[in-house]
Amino acid sequence: MTDIELSEEIRALRETVDQMAEQLARVEPNEKLMTTPECAEFLGVGKDVMFEWRKNGEGPPYLHMTARTIRYDRDDVLAWARSHRVN
């Protein structure tokens, strides 16, 4: 790896860390955040369904904390679920 490539990679990592810090700053400490399995259980669906929804942009809103950390705010999930109510 050249010095230029290393420098670019470090810059990209710093940007990622800055973005993560901004996301975490927006999360209030009193919010109830759920993991994907917790949210799936809450909604009565499988983890695979949650993944497909995220991939297709169809599911409840989520927080992308890191590349491998997804969290769902319970209130957002409930509002999303209610928006799919059929009368």
C-alpha positions, -999 to 999 in steps of 0.1 A, spaced: 0 0 0 14 34 -10 15 64 13 -12 80 -7 -35 50 -4 -29 48 33 -36 85 37 -69 81 18 -79 51 39 -72 70 71 -92 100 58 -121 76 50 -119 60 84 -120 94 101 -151 104 81 -168 72 92 -159 77 128 -172 113 126 -205 101 110 -209 75 138 -203 101 165 -230 123 149 -254 94 148 -248 86 184 -252 122 195 -287 122 180 -298 92 200 -313 102 233 -303 80 262 -339 73 273 -348 58 240 -355 21 239 -334 7 211 -338 -29 199 -315 -52 180 -327 -68 148 -337 -101 166 -355 -81 193 -373 -60 167 -382 -92 147 -397 -108 178 -415 -75 186 -431 -75 151 -436 -113 150 -414 -119 119 -381 -136 113 -347 -120 113 -344 -128 76 -376 -107 69 -360 -78 88 -329 -81 66 -350 -82 34 -370 -52 45 -338 -32 51 -323 -43 18 -355 -33 -1 -361 -2 19 -395 -15 30 -393 -20 68 -394 2 98 -368 30 102 -335 20 118 -303 35 131 -272 24 113 -247 28 142 -218 10 126 -213 -13 96 -225 -42 118 -247 -25 143 -283 -18 135 -308 -6 161 -345 1 159 -363 27 181 -394 10 196 -415 41 190 -405 44 154 -412 7 149 -446 10 165 -455 40 143 -443 22 112 -464 -9 121 -495 13 128 -491 30 94 -497 -5 78 -530 -10 95 -559 -20 72 -593 -9 83 
